[in-house]
Amino acid sequence: MIIYNVTTNIHESVHDQWMIWMQHKHIPEILATGKFSSARMVRVLIEEEMGGVTYSVQYTTDSKETLEKYYQEDAPAFREEGLKLFGDKMLAFRTELELISDH
């Protein structure tokens, strides 16, 4: 199992708008691609020097190949929408994780 982790710092001035967009549009649309089986959104419990609030969304997929298909077929449009809506008020970075074991 592969976890596609997107960590985002969002400026307080657009926080509420971003949260509504994430929970009611963005995450559901990513799940609707059929390339992920679940998504989990968590708040990162650190205070950033730059301010804002940081969240992590972890999307679960079956393989690296499926994640690559997402990158090729879907990711550019999703990233463009986020930039268009929130611009420099949103800073995101992505990490790929491989599940080794659950305990």
Residue pairs with C-beta under 8 A, 6 or more apart in sequence:
1 60
1 61
1 62
1 98
1 99
2 60
2 61
2 62
2 63
2 64
2 66
2 67
2 96
2 97
2 98
2 99
3 58
3 59
3 60
3 61
3 96
3 97
3 98
3 99
4 36
4 58
4 59
4 60
4 61
4 67
4 70
4 94
4 96
4 97
5 56
5 57
5 58
5 59
5 94
5 95
5 96
5 97
6 56
6 57
6 59
6 92
6 93
6 94
7 44
7 54
7 55
7 56
7 92
7 93
7 94
7 95
8 54
8 55
8 56
8 57
8 90
8 91
8 92
9 48
9 50
9 52
9 53
9 54
9 90
9 91
9 92
10 18
10 19
10 52
10 53
10 54
10 55
10 86
10 89
10 90
11 51
11 52
11 89
11 90
12 51
12 52
12 53
13 89
14 86
14 89
14 90
15 52
15 53
17 85
18 85
18 86
18 89
18 90
21 85
22 41
22 55
22 57
23 41
26 78
26 81
26 82
27 39
27 41
27 57
29 78
30 36
30 39
30 59
30 74
30 78
31 38
31 39
31 59
33 70
33 73
33 74
35 61
35 66
35 67
35 69
35 70
35 74
36 59
36 60
36 61
36 70
37 60
37 61
37 62
38 59
38 60
39 57
39 58
39 59
39 60
40 57
40 58
40 60
41 55
41 56
41 57
41 58
42 55
42 56
42 57
42 58
43 53
43 54
43 55
43 56
44 54
44 55
44 56
46 54
48 54
52 91
58 97
61 67
61 70
64 96
67 96
82 90
82 92
83 90
